[in-house]
């Protein structure tokens, strides 16, 4: 594709990753654009009445990467950084993630360019409902199923579901996942990504022969994913020695009390103010010595500048796209020093349990929490084994192996279905 509407550093990172995998798989040049570029991209204007009487228009996006295996699936992000390139990259990564996990989905992503923390509750509801209203012609339970992401939550999903249902004249629980239990959500969805990260870290520790009780961890990003991953790791005996969010970073080699951290977050809504003694610069937190480093915040935090200085044994990518291609090359040069759990494997717990929620909504039959997590861990175990086996067999990095599996699945399905004339 000579010209494209997709640009920016996040999309370029996704493109470079795909090119590396396509070269490894020897995918013909004529087949690459069809695998990489999204099927559909939607841009909408979302006007709302502000509390002060003004009318303000926000830009919203939704990108559906492919519908070859089933409906598309992906989160909705409310953040100032949202643009079409970022959304497209996240949709592409979601495609490989779903294919690696064996889910009948293509990847999607959406969002609005807004700082949700600068909206009142009424304004947030108005913007959420307007966005879904604009998306109604393009989404559906068998076309595109939304979920929460950065800046959105269970309440926003409930507003999405209600807006779509009002236009359909009936309750359509399965149009979104990540909903409250009272609105058709599933047990375990909120904890799924963080607990999935902890499960895979546990498997990596076993693989490396490191007892969990002897391990230390640093969590960069203490939101939903990072805090639950920290709590779950602590339950396994791992000592949490560093945490951060967008307001503060703390490091204490003697260990931080996760329960006290969570209590502070509950009271204050942020890490700032937790302690004055263990404060550290956020950029310095990433390069402190630890057994497990979990980047669980935003993209592009492990870079060509700091990858050389990482002192972890396991890099568990709780966020999407935290490691740049330049950093990947450095990690590969470091050989077996760092065991990478790539994002499309490590943080797949969220979309896997979202799939379970969608299935339960369609069937109107809901599972107990133990069944949800039993099924989740079985899928993660299979994906982990497939990734490790392929990496060992082909002598390639774990990210390359995981993406190769995902790309192969999508490529095979497209080849089998053919190209509509």
C-alpha positions as a printed Julia matrix, in Angstrom:
421×3 Matrix{Float64}:
   0.0     0.0    0.0
   1.84    3.07  -1.24
  -0.22    5.61   0.72
  -1.99    5.11   3.99
  -4.06    7.07   6.5
  -2.21    5.28   9.29
   0.85    6.96  10.73
   2.59    7.75  14.0
   5.14    5.95  16.16
   2.77    3.31  17.56
   1.5     2.24  14.13
   5.05    2.25  12.75
   6.06   -0.03  15.6
   3.24   -2.49  14.77
   4.2    -2.33  11.1
   7.87   -3.05  11.8
   6.95   -6.0   14.0
   4.76   -7.42  11.24
   7.47   -6.96   8.59
   9.96   -8.89  10.73
   7.51  -11.75  11.2
   6.49  -11.71   7.52
  10.17  -11.93   6.54
  10.66  -14.86   8.91
   7.57  -16.64   7.54
   8.58  -15.76   3.97
   5.15  -14.3    3.23
   4.93  -13.12  -0.36
   4.97   -9.35  -0.81
   1.61   -9.41  -2.6
  -0.04  -10.97   0.49
   1.39   -8.64   3.12
  -0.83   -5.58   2.76
  -3.97   -7.71   3.04
  -2.7    -9.17   6.31
  -1.46   -5.9    7.79
  -3.86   -3.11   6.87
  -7.28   -2.88   8.55
 -10.47   -3.82   6.8
 -12.31   -0.77   8.07
 -11.6     2.48   9.9
 -14.29    4.82  11.18
 -13.82    8.41  12.34
 -16.74   10.22  13.97
 -17.44   13.57  15.6
 -19.01   13.37  19.05
 -20.63   16.66  20.13
 -21.84   17.02  23.72
 -23.2    19.77  25.95
 -20.64   20.7   28.59
 -21.81   21.58  32.09
 -21.03   25.26  31.51
 -23.44   25.4   28.54
 -20.84   25.11  25.77
 -21.09   22.57  22.96
 -17.79   20.75  22.41
 -16.93   18.24  19.7
 -14.59   15.31  20.38
 -13.03   13.05  17.74
 -13.76    9.34  17.99
 -12.35    6.36  16.1
 -12.91    2.65  15.61
 -10.66    0.35  13.58
 -11.69   -3.2   12.62
  -8.63   -5.11  11.47
 -10.19   -8.23   9.96
 -13.42  -10.21  10.15
 -12.04  -13.4    8.63
 -12.4   -15.58  11.74
 -15.5   -13.97  13.23
 -16.52  -10.59  14.65
 -13.84   -8.13  15.64
 -13.07   -7.61  19.32
 -11.27   -4.87  21.15
 -11.23   -2.16  23.77
 -12.27    1.48  23.71
  -9.73    4.0   24.96
 -10.48    7.51  26.24
  -7.15    9.35  26.32
  -5.58   12.58  24.99
  -3.12   10.57  22.86
  -5.74    8.67  20.85
  -5.4     8.96  17.07
  -6.17    6.72  14.12
  -2.63    5.34  13.91
  -2.53    4.31  17.57
  -5.99    2.73  17.34
  -5.02    0.81  14.17
  -1.86   -0.54  15.8
  -3.8    -1.75  18.83
  -6.35   -3.44  16.54
  -3.56   -5.24  14.66
  -1.98   -6.49  17.89
  -5.4    -7.68  19.04
  -5.74   -9.77  15.87
  -2.52  -11.67  16.55
  -3.46  -11.99  20.25
  -6.87  -13.53  19.5
  -5.39  -15.87  16.9
  -2.64  -17.02  19.28
  -5.28  -17.8   21.93
  -7.47  -19.62  19.41
 -10.4   -17.19  19.75
 -12.87  -16.78  16.83
 -12.21  -13.04  16.53
 -10.41  -10.46  14.51
  -8.86   -7.5   16.27
 -10.48   -4.1   16.75
  -9.85   -0.98  18.8
 -11.59    2.31  19.33
 -11.32    5.48  21.29
 -11.96    9.16  21.77
  -9.31   11.87  21.95
 -10.18   13.21  25.39
  -8.88   13.39  28.93
 -11.73   11.61  30.78
 -10.52   12.98  34.12
 -11.45   16.48  32.94
 -15.08   15.48  32.35
 -17.81   15.53  34.96
 -19.75   12.27  35.47
 -22.63   13.69  33.42
 -20.3    14.76  30.6
 -18.6    11.34  30.59
 -21.95    9.62  30.25
 -23.04   11.97  27.47
 -19.79   11.42  25.54
 -19.91    7.64  26.02
 -23.48    7.4   24.78
 -22.82    9.72  21.82
 -19.82    7.66  20.76
 -21.82    4.42  20.8
 -24.68    6.12  18.98
 -22.29    7.11  16.19
 -20.89    3.55  16.08
 -24.26    1.75  15.79
 -24.11    1.38  11.96
 -20.72   -0.32  12.22
 -20.91   -2.59  15.29
 -22.98   -5.53  16.5
 -22.72   -8.79  18.48
 -21.6   -10.61  15.33
 -19.71   -7.68  13.74
 -17.68   -5.86  16.39
 -17.82   -6.28  20.17
 -16.4    -3.49  22.32
 -14.63   -3.72  25.68
 -13.01   -1.3   28.17
  -9.47    0.0   27.9
  -7.48    2.92  29.27
  -9.84    5.64  30.52
 -12.98    3.5   30.35
 -14.51    1.01  32.76
 -17.51   -1.17  33.59
 -19.8     1.86  33.87
 -18.87    3.13  30.4
 -19.57   -0.33  28.99
 -23.0    -0.32  30.69
 -23.76    3.02  29.0
 -22.6     1.59  25.65
 -24.82   -1.47  26.07
 -27.84    0.58  27.13
 -27.47    3.01  24.21
 -27.21    0.19  21.66
 -30.1    -1.71  23.29
 -32.4     1.34  23.22
 -31.9     1.62  19.47
 -32.56   -2.1   18.97
 -35.67   -2.1   21.13
 -34.39   -4.99  23.24
 -31.58   -5.69  25.68
 -28.44   -6.77  23.82
 -25.95   -7.72  26.55
 -23.51   -9.26  24.08
 -22.73   -5.98  22.25
 -19.97   -5.2   24.79
 -17.88   -7.09  27.33
 -16.33   -5.89  30.56
 -19.8    -4.93  31.86
 -20.93   -4.97  35.48
 -22.23   -8.35  36.65
 -25.69   -6.78  37.04
 -25.74   -5.91  33.33
 -24.69   -9.32  32.01
 -20.98   -9.24  32.83
 -19.01  -12.3   33.81
 -17.34  -13.18  37.06
 -13.57  -12.73  36.82
 -13.46  -10.24  33.94
 -12.03   -7.32  35.91
  -9.23   -9.47  37.36
  -8.57  -11.53  34.22
  -5.66   -9.63  32.65
  -3.73   -9.15  35.89
  -4.28  -12.71  37.06
  -3.29  -13.96  33.61
  -0.03  -11.99  33.84
   0.67  -13.56  37.25
  -0.11  -17.05  35.97
   2.31  -16.72  33.05
   5.0   -15.19  35.27
   4.57  -18.24  37.5
   5.07  -20.52  34.51
   8.18  -18.55  33.47
   9.59  -18.84  37.0
   9.03  -22.62  36.89
  10.66  -22.77  33.45
  13.73  -20.94  34.78
  13.84  -22.84  38.06
  13.31  -19.77  40.25
  11.15  -20.31  43.37
   8.4   -17.7   43.6
   9.25  -17.13  47.25
  12.75  -16.0   46.26
  11.62  -13.68  43.43
  11.22   -9.89  43.37
   9.0    -7.84  41.05
   8.61   -4.27  39.83
   5.24   -3.18  38.43
   5.27   -0.14  36.13
   1.65    1.02  35.96
  -0.49    0.37  39.03
  -3.89    0.52  37.34
  -6.33   -2.35  36.98
  -3.85   -4.71  35.31
  -0.76   -3.76  37.3
  -2.4    -3.71  40.73
  -4.09   -7.08  40.26
  -0.89   -8.58  38.84
   1.0    -7.26  41.88
  -1.56   -8.64  44.31
  -1.64  -12.02  42.54
   2.15  -12.27  42.45
   2.34  -11.36  46.14
  -0.12  -14.18  46.88
   2.35  -16.53  45.18
   5.12  -15.33  47.51
   6.79  -12.86  45.14
   8.17   -9.76  46.86
   6.94   -6.51  45.23
   9.8    -4.0   45.46
   8.68   -1.28  43.02
   5.46    0.25  41.67
   4.45    3.34  39.73
   1.53    5.11  38.09
   1.26    8.43  36.24
   1.62   10.36  39.52
   4.5     8.71  41.39
   6.98    5.82  41.53
   8.18    3.95  44.62
  11.04    1.51  45.13
  12.02   -0.36  48.28
  14.33   -3.4   47.97
  12.99   -4.62  51.33
   9.48   -4.86  49.79
   6.39   -2.69  49.55
   3.12   -3.66  51.23
   0.68   -4.35  48.37
  -2.37   -4.25  50.63
  -1.37   -0.79  51.88
  -0.78    0.37  48.28
  -4.22   -0.82  47.22
  -5.79    0.83  50.25
  -4.1     4.13  49.39
  -5.3     3.89  45.77
  -8.85    3.22  46.97
  -8.78    6.28  49.22
  -6.88    8.7   46.98
  -7.3     7.4   43.43
  -3.55    7.59  42.74
  -0.17    6.54  44.14
   1.03   10.07  44.87
   1.19   10.68  48.61
   1.71    7.04  49.57
   5.22    7.6   50.94
   8.0    10.17  50.95
  10.79    7.74  51.81
  10.75    5.34  48.85
  10.12    7.81  46.01
  12.11    7.24  42.82
  12.16    8.75  39.35
   9.76    6.75  37.11
  12.42    6.28  34.42
  14.82    4.89  37.04
  12.29    2.36  38.31
  12.48    0.35  35.08
  16.21   -0.3   35.4
  16.34   -1.4   39.04
  17.49   -4.95  39.73
  14.6    -7.42  40.04
  13.58  -10.88  38.88
  10.32   -9.78  37.24
   9.63   -6.49  35.46
   5.99   -5.88  34.49
   5.39   -2.85  32.25
   1.6    -2.54  32.63
   0.87    1.03  31.55
   1.35    2.4   28.04
   3.22    1.69  24.82
   6.92    2.26  24.09
   8.42    2.38  27.6
  11.17   -0.22  26.96
  13.27    1.55  24.37
  16.62    1.41  22.64
  17.92    3.75  25.35
  17.02    1.69  28.42
  16.89   -1.9   27.09
  20.63   -2.29  27.62
  20.25   -1.37  31.28
  17.37   -3.68  32.25
  18.32   -5.86  35.22
  15.34   -8.21  35.26
  15.25  -11.94  34.52
  11.65  -11.96  33.24
  10.02   -9.17  31.21
   6.24   -9.68  31.48
   4.41   -7.29  29.17
   1.13   -6.45  30.85
   0.63   -3.43  28.56
   0.15   -3.44  24.8
   3.3    -2.61  22.85
   5.57   -1.61  25.76
   8.77   -2.71  23.96
   9.95   -0.96  20.8
  11.52   -2.85  17.87
  14.88   -1.22  18.72
  14.62   -2.57  22.27
  13.63   -5.98  20.91
  16.83   -6.12  18.89
  18.88   -5.31  22.0
  17.06   -7.93  24.08
  17.71  -10.49  21.34
  21.41   -9.6   21.37
  21.46  -10.21  25.13
  20.59  -13.84  24.41
  18.95  -15.77  27.24
  19.53  -13.06  29.85
  15.89  -11.92  29.8
  12.9   -14.25  29.38
  10.29  -12.21  27.49
   6.57  -12.85  27.91
   5.34  -10.83  24.88
   2.24   -8.7   25.16
   0.03  -10.76  22.83
   0.6   -13.71  25.15
   1.11  -12.06  28.53
  -1.93   -9.76  28.64
  -4.33  -12.02  26.72
  -6.31  -12.86  29.86
  -8.6    -9.88  29.35
  -9.75  -10.75  25.85
 -10.01  -14.46  26.69
 -12.42  -13.79  29.56
 -14.19  -11.19  27.39
 -14.76  -14.03  24.94
 -16.19  -16.09  27.81
 -18.52  -13.18  28.68
 -19.71  -12.9   25.07
 -20.38  -16.66  24.92
 -22.29  -16.57  28.22
 -24.38  -13.59  27.05
 -25.24  -15.34  23.77
 -26.26  -18.51  25.59
 -27.89  -16.73  28.56
 -26.06  -19.26  30.72
 -23.47  -18.0   33.22
 -20.5   -19.79  34.79
 -19.07  -19.83  38.27
 -15.81  -17.94  38.83
 -13.83  -21.17  39.29
 -14.9   -22.35  35.84
 -13.96  -19.0   34.29
 -10.41  -19.12  35.66
  -9.96  -22.82  35.0
 -10.79  -22.25  31.32
  -8.6   -19.11  31.24
  -5.52  -20.87  32.63
  -5.95  -23.79  30.23
  -5.93  -21.46  27.22
  -2.96  -19.48  28.58
  -1.07  -22.71  29.23
  -1.64  -23.9   25.68
  -0.53  -20.55  24.24
   2.55  -20.49  26.51
   3.59  -24.0   25.47
   3.05  -23.27  21.78
   5.11  -20.09  21.99
   8.01  -21.62  23.93
   8.08  -24.7   21.7
   8.13  -22.7   18.48
  10.78  -20.3   19.78
  13.0   -23.2   20.76
  12.42  -25.13  17.53
  13.06  -22.19  15.19
  15.6   -20.45  17.46
  13.69  -17.19  17.41
  12.66  -14.72  20.15
   9.43  -15.35  22.04
   7.71  -12.34  20.46
   8.55  -13.58  16.99
   7.24  -17.04  17.87
   3.97  -15.75  19.35
   3.33  -13.4   16.45
   4.23  -16.08  13.9
   1.57  -18.36  15.37
  -1.03  -15.58  15.25
  -0.15  -14.4   11.75
  -0.15  -18.0   10.47
  -3.68  -18.53  11.77
  -5.04  -15.38  10.09
  -3.1   -16.03   6.87
  -4.4   -19.58   6.64
  -8.01  -18.47   7.18
  -7.73  -15.75   4.53
  -6.18  -18.2    2.08
  -8.91  -20.77   2.71
 -11.76  -18.29   2.34
 -10.23  -16.69  -0.74
 -10.68  -13.16  -2.03
 -14.23  -12.03  -2.8
 -14.34  -10.84  -6.42
